[in-house]
Amino acid sequence: MSRNSRRRYFARRQGRITRQNARNLAEQINQLKSELSDEREATMTWKRRFNRARTEVSLVRAREKYLKKKVNQLIEFNNEETSICWNLREEISRLNREIERLEGNCNNRGWTSE
């Protein structure tokens, strides 16, 4: 056994790291770092997409809330307008009845309406 092979043999038995093992471990560490970096980038890309989507959802919900409020205001306004129209119709009907009553009184007395 050569001197180097004995050194590696005893280093292996004692659990020490040889130069070749150190190179292999360094390569593995660099590869894992690269994979981790890729994973981090993918995660950040995913987080950015997620946050952008969440922001868009928030904007859509806010717009939906605004539109619902506007629709409710229009319904309320329409109900008020309908109520006013009904009140005006009732008032017109009441005035027409009053006119007919007054015309009837005039006709009973022999007066003629113009």
N, CA, C and O atoms as a GROMACS GRO file, in nm:
protein
  456
    1MET      N    1   0.084  -0.116   0.000
    1MET     CA    2   0.000   0.000   0.000
    1MET      C    3   0.090   0.124   0.000
    1MET      O    4   0.185   0.134   0.077
    2SER      N    5   0.056   0.217  -0.089
    2SER     CA    6   0.136   0.340  -0.095
    2SER      C    7   0.104   0.428   0.024
    2SER      O    8   0.010   0.405   0.099
    3ARG      N    9   0.184   0.525   0.038
    3ARG     CA   10   0.167   0.614   0.152
    3ARG      C   11   0.032   0.687   0.147
    3ARG      O   12  -0.038   0.698   0.248
    4ASN      N   13  -0.004   0.737   0.028
    4ASN     CA   14  -0.131   0.809   0.012
    4ASN      C   15  -0.251   0.717   0.034
    4ASN      O   16  -0.349   0.755   0.097
    5SER      N   17  -0.242   0.596  -0.020
    5SER     CA   18  -0.355   0.506  -0.002
    5SER      C   19  -0.371   0.467   0.144
    5SER      O   20  -0.483   0.454   0.193
    6ARG      N   21  -0.258   0.449   0.215
    6ARG     CA   22  -0.267   0.421   0.358
    6ARG      C   23  -0.330   0.539   0.432
    6ARG      O   24  -0.414   0.522   0.521
    7ARG      N   25  -0.288   0.657   0.393
    7ARG     CA   26  -0.341   0.777   0.457
    7ARG      C   27  -0.494   0.783   0.436
    7ARG      O   28  -0.569   0.811   0.530
    8ARG      N   29  -0.538   0.758   0.312
    8ARG     CA   30  -0.682   0.760   0.285
    8ARG      C   31  -0.754   0.649   0.361
    8ARG      O   32  -0.864   0.668   0.413
    9TYR      N   33  -0.690   0.532   0.366
    9TYR     CA   34  -0.751   0.419   0.436
    9TYR      C   35  -0.773   0.453   0.583
    9TYR      O   36  -0.883   0.435   0.635
   10PHE      N   37  -0.669   0.501   0.649
   10PHE     CA   38  -0.683   0.534   0.791
   10PHE      C   39  -0.776   0.654   0.812
   10PHE      O   40  -0.847   0.662   0.911
   11ALA      N   41  -0.773   0.746   0.717
   11ALA     CA   42  -0.863   0.863   0.728
   11ALA      C   43  -1.008   0.818   0.719
   11ALA      O   44  -1.095   0.865   0.792
   12ARG      N   45  -1.032   0.723   0.627
   12ARG     CA   46  -1.169   0.670   0.614
   12ARG      C   47  -1.210   0.598   0.741
   12ARG      O   48  -1.321   0.615   0.790
   13ARG      N   49  -1.118   0.516   0.793
   13ARG     CA   50  -1.150   0.441   0.915
   13ARG      C   51  -1.177   0.534   1.032
   13ARG      O   52  -1.264   0.506   1.115
   14GLN      N   53  -1.105   0.643   1.040
   14GLN     CA   54  -1.121   0.735   1.152
   14GLN      C   55  -1.231   0.838   1.126
   14GLN      O   56  -1.263   0.917   1.214
   15GLY      N   57  -1.289   0.838   1.007
   15GLY     CA   58  -1.398   0.930   0.976
   15GLY      C   59  -1.351   1.068   0.937
   15GLY      O   60  -1.431   1.161   0.932
   16ARG      N   61  -1.221   1.082   0.909
   16ARG     CA   62  -1.172   1.211   0.865
   16ARG      C   63  -1.201   1.230   0.717
   16ARG      O   64  -1.224   1.134   0.644
   17ILE      N   65  -1.200   1.354   0.674
   17ILE     CA   66  -1.230   1.386   0.535
   17ILE      C   67  -1.100   1.399   0.458
   17ILE      O   68  -1.010   1.472   0.499
   18THR      N   69  -1.090   1.329   0.346
   18THR     CA   70  -0.971   1.341   0.260
   18THR      C   71  -0.994   1.454   0.161
   18THR      O   72  -1.103   1.511   0.153
   19ARG      N   73  -0.889   1.487   0.084
   19ARG     CA   74  -0.902   1.595  -0.015
   19ARG      C   75  -1.009   1.561  -0.119
   19ARG      O   76  -1.090   1.645  -0.156
   20GLN      N   77  -1.007   1.437  -0.166
   20GLN     CA   78  -1.105   1.397  -0.268
   20GLN      C   79  -1.246   1.402  -0.210
   20GLN      O   80  -1.339   1.449  -0.275
   21ASN      N   81  -1.260   1.352  -0.087
   21ASN     CA   82  -1.392   1.359  -0.023
   21ASN      C   83  -1.435   1.504  -0.006
   21ASN      O   84  -1.552   1.539  -0.024
   22ALA      N   85  -1.338   1.589   0.030
   22ALA     CA   86  -1.370   1.731   0.047
   22ALA      C   87  -1.416   1.791  -0.085
   22ALA      O   88  -1.511   1.869  -0.089
   23ARG      N   89  -1.347   1.755  -0.196
   23ARG     CA   90  -1.389   1.805  -0.328
   23ARG      C   91  -1.530   1.756  -0.363
   23ARG      O   92  -1.615   1.832  -0.408
   24ASN      N   93  -1.552   1.626  -0.339
   24ASN     CA   94  -1.684   1.571  -0.368
   24ASN      C   95  -1.792   1.640  -0.284
   24ASN      O   96  -1.899   1.676  -0.334
   25LEU      N   97  -1.762   1.659  -0.156
   25LEU     CA   98  -1.859   1.726  -0.069
   25LEU      C   99  -1.881   1.871  -0.113
   25LEU      O  100  -1.994   1.920  -0.110
   26ALA      N  101  -1.773   1.938  -0.153
   26ALA     CA  102  -1.787   2.077  -0.200
   26ALA      C  103  -1.875   2.082  -0.325
   26ALA      O  104  -1.960   2.171  -0.338
   27GLU      N  105  -1.855   1.987  -0.416
   27GLU     CA  106  -1.939   1.982  -0.537
   27GLU      C  107  -2.085   1.958  -0.500
   27GLU      O  108  -2.176   2.021  -0.554
   28GLN      N  109  -2.107   1.864  -0.408
   28GLN     CA  110  -2.244   1.836  -0.365
   28GLN      C  111  -2.306   1.958  -0.298
   28GLN      O  112  -2.423   1.990  -0.321
   29ILE      N  113  -2.226   2.026  -0.214
   29ILE     CA  114  -2.277   2.146  -0.146
   29ILE      C  115  -2.314   2.253  -0.248
   29ILE      O  116  -2.419   2.315  -0.239
   30ASN      N  117  -2.225   2.274  -0.346
   30ASN     CA  118  -2.253   2.375  -0.450
   30ASN      C  119  -2.378   2.338  -0.531
   30ASN      O  120  -2.459   2.424  -0.565
   31GLN      N  121  -2.391   2.209  -0.561
   31GLN     CA  122  -2.510   2.164  -0.635
   31GLN      C  123  -2.636   2.187  -0.553
   31GLN      O  124  -2.738   2.234  -0.605
   32LEU      N  125  -2.630   2.154  -0.424
   32LEU     CA  126  -2.746   2.175  -0.337
   32LEU      C  127  -2.778   2.324  -0.322
   32LEU      O  128  -2.894   2.362  -0.320
   33LYS      N  129  -2.672   2.407  -0.313
   33LYS     CA  130  -2.694   2.552  -0.306
   33LYS      C  131  -2.763   2.602  -0.432
   33LYS      O  132  -2.855   2.684  -0.426
   34SER      N  133  -2.717   2.550  -0.547
   34SER     CA  134  -2.778   2.589  -0.674
   34SER      C  135  -2.925   2.548  -0.678
   34SER      O  136  -3.012   2.626  -0.718
   35GLU      N  137  -2.953   2.424  -0.636
   35GLU     CA  138  -3.092   2.376  -0.633
   35GLU      C  139  -3.175   2.459  -0.537
   35GLU      O  140  -3.290   2.494  -0.565
   36LEU      N  141  -3.116   2.491  -0.421
   36LEU     CA  142  -3.187   2.573  -0.323
   36LEU      C  143  -3.216   2.711  -0.379
   36LEU      O  144  -3.325   2.765  -0.360
   37SER      N  145  -3.118   2.768  -0.448
   37SER     CA  146  -3.137   2.899  -0.510
   37SER      C  147  -3.251   2.893  -0.613
   37SER      O  148  -3.335   2.982  -0.618
   38ASP      N  149  -3.251   2.786  -0.695
   38ASP     CA  150  -3.359   2.769  -0.792
   38ASP      C  151  -3.493   2.756  -0.723
   38ASP      O  152  -3.592   2.815  -0.767
   39GLU      N  153  -3.496   2.680  -0.614
   39GLU     CA  154  -3.621   2.663  -0.538
   39GLU      C  155  -3.667   2.795  -0.479
   39GLU      O  156  -3.786   2.828  -0.481
   40ARG      N  157  -3.571   2.872  -0.425
   40ARG     CA  158  -3.606   3.003  -0.368
   40ARG      C  159  -3.664   3.094  -0.475
   40ARG      O  160  -3.763   3.162  -0.453
   41GLU      N  161  -3.598   3.094  -0.592
   41GLU     CA  162  -3.647   3.179  -0.702
   41GLU      C  163  -3.787   3.135  -0.744
   41GLU      O  164  -3.875   3.218  -0.767
   42ALA      N  165  -3.807   3.004  -0.755
   42ALA     CA  166  -3.940   2.952  -0.790
   42ALA      C  167  -4.041   2.991  -0.684
   42ALA      O  168  -4.154   3.029  -0.715
   43THR      N  169  -4.000   2.981  -0.557
   43THR     CA  170  -4.090   3.018  -0.447
   43THR      C  171  -4.123   3.166  -0.452
   43THR      O  172  -4.239   3.205  -0.434
   44MET      N  173  -4.022   3.250  -0.477
   44MET     CA  174  -4.046   3.394  -0.484
   44MET      C  175  -4.137   3.427  -0.602
   44MET      O  176  -4.226   3.511  -0.592
   45THR      N  177  -4.113   3.359  -0.715
   45THR     CA  178  -4.200   3.380  -0.831
   45THR      C  179  -4.343   3.341  -0.796
   45THR      O  180  -4.437   3.413  -0.828
   46TRP      N  181  -4.357   3.226  -0.729
   46TRP     CA  182  -4.490   3.182  -0.688
   46TRP      C  183  -4.552   3.283  -0.593
   46TRP      O  184  -4.669   3.316  -0.607
   47LYS      N  185  -4.473   3.333  -0.495
   47LYS     CA  186  -4.526   3.429  -0.398
   47LYS      C  187  -4.568   3.558  -0.467
   47LYS      O  188  -4.672   3.615  -0.435
   48ARG      N  189  -4.486   3.603  -0.564
   48ARG     CA  190  -4.522   3.725  -0.638
   48ARG      C  191  -4.654   3.704  -0.712
   48ARG      O  192  -4.743   3.789  -0.708
   49ARG      N  193  -4.665   3.590  -0.780
   49ARG     CA  194  -4.790   3.561  -0.852
   49ARG      C  195  -4.908   3.554  -0.756
   49ARG      O  196  -5.016   3.606  -0.784
   50PHE      N  197  -4.885   3.488  -0.643
   50PHE     CA  198  -4.991   3.474  -0.544
   50PHE      C  199  -5.034   3.611  -0.491
   50PHE      O  200  -5.153   3.641  -0.483
   51ASN      N  201  -4.935   3.694  -0.455
   51ASN     CA  202  -4.967   3.827  -0.402
   51ASN      C  203  -5.036   3.913  -0.508
   51ASN      O  204  -5.128   3.988  -0.476
   52ARG      N  205  -4.992   3.902  -0.633
   52ARG     CA  206  -5.057   3.977  -0.740
   52ARG      C  207  -5.202   3.931  -0.757
   52ARG      O  208  -5.293   4.013  -0.770
   53ALA      N  209  -5.222   3.800  -0.754
   53ALA     CA  210  -5.358   3.747  -0.766
   53ALA      C  211  -5.442   3.790  -0.647
   53ALA      O  212  -5.559   3.825  -0.664
   54ARG      N  213  -5.384   3.787  -0.527
   54ARG     CA  214  -5.458   3.828  -0.408
   54ARG      C  215  -5.496   3.976  -0.418
   54ARG      O  216  -5.606   4.015  -0.379
   55THR      N  217  -5.404   4.059  -0.469
   55THR     CA  218  -5.434   4.201  -0.488
   55THR      C  219  -5.546   4.219  -0.588
   55THR      O  220  -5.637   4.299  -0.567
   56GLU      N  221  -5.541   4.144  -0.699
   56GLU     CA  222  -5.647   4.153  -0.799
   56GLU      C  223  -5.781   4.110  -0.741
   56GLU      O  224  -5.883   4.172  -0.769
   57VAL      N  225  -5.780   4.005  -0.661
   57VAL     CA  226  -5.904   3.959  -0.596
   57VAL      C  227  -5.957   4.068  -0.504
   57VAL      O  228  -6.078   4.093  -0.501
   58SER      N  229  -5.868   4.132  -0.429
   58SER     CA  230  -5.910   4.240  -0.339
   58SER      C  231  -5.973   4.354  -0.418
   58SER      O  232  -6.074   4.410  -0.378
   59LEU      N  233  -5.910   4.388  -0.531
   59LEU     CA  234  -5.965   4.496  -0.614
   59LEU      C  235  -6.102   4.458  -0.670
   59LEU      O  236  -6.193   4.541  -0.674
   60VAL      N  237  -6.115   4.334  -0.713
   60VAL     CA  238  -6.244   4.288  -0.767
   60VAL      C  239  -6.350   4.291  -0.658
   60VAL      O  240  -6.463   4.333  -0.682
   61ARG      N  241  -6.314   4.246  -0.537
   61ARG     CA  242  -6.410   4.247  -0.426
   61ARG      C  243  -6.450   4.389  -0.391
   61ARG      O  244  -6.567   4.416  -0.364
   62ALA      N  245  -6.353   4.481  -0.390
   62ALA     CA  246  -6.384   4.621  -0.360
   62ALA      C  247  -6.476   4.678  -0.467
   62ALA      O  248  -6.571   4.750  -0.435
   63ARG      N  249  -6.449   4.647  -0.592
   63ARG     CA  250  -6.534   4.694  -0.703
   63ARG      C  251  -6.674   4.636  -0.690
   63ARG      O  252  -6.774   4.706  -0.710
   64GLU      N  253  -6.682   4.507  -0.657
   64GLU     CA  254  -6.812   4.441  -0.639
   64GLU      C  255  -6.890   4.508  -0.526
   64GLU      O  256  -7.009   4.533  -0.539
   65LYS      N  257  -6.823   4.537  -0.415
   65LYS     CA  258  -6.887   4.603  -0.302
   65LYS      C  259  -6.938   4.741  -0.343
   65LYS      O  260  -7.050   4.780  -0.308
   66TYR      N  261  -6.855   4.815  -0.417
   66TYR     CA  262  -6.894   4.948  -0.464
   66TYR      C  263  -7.017   4.939  -0.555
   66TYR      O  264  -7.111   5.017  -0.541
   67LEU      N  265  -7.014   4.843  -0.649
   67LEU     CA  266  -7.126   4.828  -0.742
   67LEU      C  267  -7.254   4.786  -0.669
   67LEU      O  268  -7.362   4.834  -0.702
   68LYS      N  269  -7.242   4.697  -0.570
   68LYS     CA  270  -7.360   4.657  -0.492
   68LYS      C  271  -7.419   4.778  -0.421
   68LYS      O  272  -7.541   4.795  -0.416
   69LYS      N  273  -7.331   4.861  -0.365
   69LYS     CA  274  -7.377   4.981  -0.295
   69LYS      C  275  -7.450   5.073  -0.393
   69LYS      O  276  -7.557   5.126  -0.361
   70LYS      N  277  -7.393   5.092  -0.513
   70LYS     CA  278  -7.457   5.177  -0.614
   70LYS      C  279  -7.592   5.119  -0.656
   70LYS      O  280  -7.690   5.192  -0.670
   71VAL      N  281  -7.597   4.987  -0.676
   71VAL     CA  282  -7.724   4.922  -0.714
   71VAL      C  283  -7.828   4.944  -0.605
   71VAL      O  284  -7.943   4.977  -0.635
   72ASN      N  285  -7.788   4.926  -0.479
   72ASN     CA  286  -7.882   4.948  -0.369
   72ASN      C  287  -7.929   5.092  -0.364
   72ASN      O  288  -8.046   5.119  -0.335
   73GLN      N  289  -7.838   5.187  -0.391
   73GLN     CA  290  -7.877   5.328  -0.394
   73GLN      C  291  -7.977   5.353  -0.506
   73GLN      O  292  -8.075   5.425  -0.488
   74LEU      N  293  -7.952   5.292  -0.623
   74LEU     CA  294  -8.045   5.310  -0.735
   74LEU      C  295  -8.180   5.247  -0.706
   74LEU      O  296  -8.284   5.303  -0.740
   75ILE      N  297  -8.179   5.130  -0.641
   75ILE     CA  298  -8.306   5.066  -0.604
   75ILE      C  299  -8.382   5.155  -0.507
   75ILE      O  300  -8.502   5.174  -0.520
   76GLU      N  301  -8.309   5.208  -0.408
   76GLU     CA  302  -8.372   5.296  -0.310
   76GLU      C  303  -8.427   5.421  -0.378
   76GLU      O  304  -8.539   5.464  -0.350
   77PHE      N  305  -8.347   5.479  -0.468
   77PHE     CA  306  -8.391   5.598  -0.542
   77PHE      C  307  -8.514   5.565  -0.626
   77PHE      O  308  -8.610   5.643  -0.630
   78ASN      N  309  -8.511   5.449  -0.692
   78ASN     CA  310  -8.624   5.407  -0.774
   78ASN      C  311  -8.748   5.388  -0.688
   78ASN      O  312  -8.858   5.427  -0.727
   79ASN      N  313  -8.731   5.329  -0.569
   79ASN     CA  314  -8.844   5.311  -0.478
   79ASN      C  315  -8.900   5.446  -0.435
   79ASN      O  316  -9.022   5.464  -0.428
   80GLU      N  317  -8.810   5.542  -0.407
   80GLU     CA  318  -8.856   5.675  -0.369
   80GLU      C  319  -8.930   5.741  -0.484
   80GLU      O  320  -9.036   5.802  -0.465
   81GLU      N  321  -8.874   5.728  -0.606
   81GLU     CA  322  -8.939   5.786  -0.724
   81GLU      C  323  -9.075   5.720  -0.747
   81GLU      O  324  -9.173   5.788  -0.778
   82THR      N  325  -9.080   5.589  -0.732
   82THR     CA  326  -9.208   5.517  -0.748
   82THR      C  327  -9.307   5.565  -0.644
   82THR      O  328  -9.425   5.586  -0.674
   83SER      N  329  -9.260   5.582  -0.522
   83SER     CA  330  -9.346   5.630  -0.414
   83SER      C  331  -9.398   5.770  -0.446
   83SER      O  332  -9.516   5.799  -0.428
   84ILE      N  333  -9.310   5.856  -0.495
   84ILE     CA  334  -9.351   5.992  -0.533
   84ILE      C  335  -9.454   5.986  -0.645
   84ILE      O  336  -9.553   6.059  -0.643
   85CYS      N  337  -9.429   5.900  -0.744
   85CYS     CA  338  -9.524   5.886  -0.856
   85CYS      C  339  -9.660   5.840  -0.805
   85CYS      O  340  -9.764   5.892  -0.847
   86TRP      N  341  -9.660   5.741  -0.715
   86TRP     CA  342  -9.788   5.694  -0.661
   86TRP      C  343  -9.857   5.805  -0.584
   86TRP      O  344  -9.979   5.822  -0.595
   87ASN      N  345  -9.781   5.881  -0.506
   87ASN     CA  346  -9.840   5.993  -0.432
   87ASN      C  347  -9.899   6.096  -0.527
   87ASN      O  348 -10.007   6.149  -0.503
   88LEU      N  349  -9.826   6.124  -0.637
   88LEU     CA  350  -9.878   6.220  -0.735
   88LEU      C  351 -10.004   6.166  -0.803
   88LEU      O  352 -10.099   6.240  -0.825
   89ARG      N  353 -10.005   6.038  -0.835
   89ARG     CA  354 -10.125   5.978  -0.896
   89ARG      C  355 -10.244   5.987  -0.801
   89ARG      O  356 -10.356   6.020  -0.842
   90GLU      N  357 -10.218   5.958  -0.674
   90GLU     CA  358 -10.327   5.968  -0.575
   90GLU      C  359 -10.376   6.111  -0.564
   90GLU      O  360 -10.496   6.136  -0.555
   91GLU      N  361 -10.283   6.206  -0.564
   91GLU     CA  362 -10.320   6.347  -0.556
   91GLU      C  363 -10.400   6.389  -0.680
   91GLU      O  364 -10.499   6.461  -0.668
   92ILE      N  365 -10.357   6.344  -0.798
   92ILE     CA  366 -10.430   6.374  -0.922
   92ILE      C  367 -10.570   6.314  -0.917
   92ILE      O  368 -10.668   6.379  -0.953
   93SER      N  369 -10.579   6.188  -0.871
   93SER     CA  370 -10.711   6.124  -0.859
   93SER      C  371 -10.799   6.201  -0.762
   93SER      O  372 -10.917   6.224  -0.788
   94ARG      N  373 -10.740   6.242  -0.649
   94ARG     CA  374 -10.817   6.318  -0.550
   94ARG      C  375 -10.864   6.450  -0.610
   94ARG      O  376 -10.979   6.490  -0.591
   95LEU      N  377 -10.775   6.518  -0.683
   95LEU     CA  378 -10.812   6.646  -0.746
   95LEU      C  379 -10.919   6.624  -0.853
   95LEU      O  380 -11.011   6.705  -0.865
   96ASN      N  381 -10.908   6.516  -0.931
   96ASN     CA  382 -11.010   6.487  -1.032
   96ASN      C  383 -11.146   6.461  -0.966
   96ASN      O  384 -11.249   6.507  -1.015
   97ARG      N  385 -11.144   6.387  -0.855
   97ARG     CA  386 -11.271   6.364  -0.783
   97ARG      C  387 -11.328   6.496  -0.732
   97ARG      O  388 -11.448   6.519  -0.737
   98GLU      N  389 -11.240   6.582  -0.682
   98GLU     CA  390 -11.284   6.712  -0.631
   98GLU      C  391 -11.342   6.796  -0.745
   98GLU      O  392 -11.445   6.862  -0.728
   99ILE      N  393 -11.276   6.792  -0.862
   99ILE     CA  394 -11.328   6.866  -0.979
   99ILE      C  395 -11.464   6.813  -1.019
   99ILE      O  396 -11.557   6.890  -1.043
  100GLU      N  397 -11.477   6.679  -1.025
  100GLU     CA  398 -11.607   6.620  -1.060
  100GLU      C  399 -11.714   6.659  -0.959
  100GLU      O  400 -11.827   6.689  -0.996
  101ARG      N  401 -11.679   6.659  -0.832
  101ARG     CA  402 -11.774   6.697  -0.727
  101ARG      C  403 -11.817   6.843  -0.745
  101ARG      O  404 -11.934   6.877  -0.736
  102LEU      N  405 -11.716   6.928  -0.770
  102LEU     CA  406 -11.748   7.070  -0.788
  102LEU      C  407 -11.832   7.093  -0.914
  102LEU      O  408 -11.924   7.174  -0.914
  103GLU      N  409 -11.797   7.020  -1.022
  103GLU     CA  410 -11.876   7.032  -1.145
  103GLU      C  411 -12.019   6.983  -1.120
  103GLU      O  412 -12.116   7.041  -1.170
  104GLY      N  413 -12.029   6.875  -1.043
  104GLY     CA  414 -12.163   6.824  -1.010
  104GLY      C  415 -12.242   6.928  -0.932
  104GLY      O  416 -12.361   6.947  -0.956
  105ASN      N  417 -12.177   6.996  -0.839
  105ASN     CA  418 -12.244   7.101  -0.762
  105ASN      C  419 -12.289   7.214  -0.853
  105ASN      O  420 -12.399   7.268  -0.839
  106CYS      N  421 -12.200   7.250  -0.947
  106CYS     CA  422 -12.234   7.359  -1.039
  106CYS      C  423 -12.352   7.320  -1.127
  106CYS      O  424 -12.443   7.400  -1.149
  107ASN      N  425 -12.353   7.197  -1.176
  107ASN     CA  426 -12.461   7.151  -1.263
  107ASN      C  427 -12.592   7.144  -1.185
  107ASN      O  428 -12.698   7.174  -1.240
  108ASN      N  429 -12.585   7.106  -1.060
  108ASN     CA  430 -12.706   7.099  -0.978
  108ASN      C  431 -12.765   7.237  -0.956
  108ASN      O  432 -12.887   7.250  -0.940
  109ARG      N  433 -12.684   7.338  -0.955
  109ARG     CA  434 -12.732   7.475  -0.934
  109ARG      C  435 -12.765   7.544  -1.064
  109ARG      O  436 -12.814   7.656  -1.066
  110GLY      N  437 -12.738   7.474  -1.176
  110GLY     CA  438 -12.770   7.533  -1.304
  110GLY      C  439 -12.657   7.614  -1.363
  110GLY      O  440 -12.675   7.681  -1.465
  111TRP      N  441 -12.542   7.609  -1.301
  111TRP     CA  442 -12.427   7.680  -1.358
  111TRP      C  443 -12.360   7.590  -1.460
  111TRP      O  444 -12.366   7.467  -1.447
  112THR      N  445 -12.299   7.645  -1.557
  112THR     CA  446 -12.229   7.565  -1.658
  112THR      C  447 -12.079   7.590  -1.645
  112THR      O  448 -12.036   7.701  -1.614
  113SER      N  449 -12.004   7.488  -1.669
  113SER     CA  450 -11.858   7.504  -1.662
  113SER      C  451 -11.806   7.538  -1.800
  113SER      O  452 -11.864   7.499  -1.902
  114GLU      N  453 -11.699   7.609  -1.804
  114GLU     CA  454 -11.644   7.652  -1.932
  114GLU      C  455 -11.568   7.539  -1.998
  114GLU      O  456 -11.514   7.557  -2.108
   0.00000   0.00000   0.00000
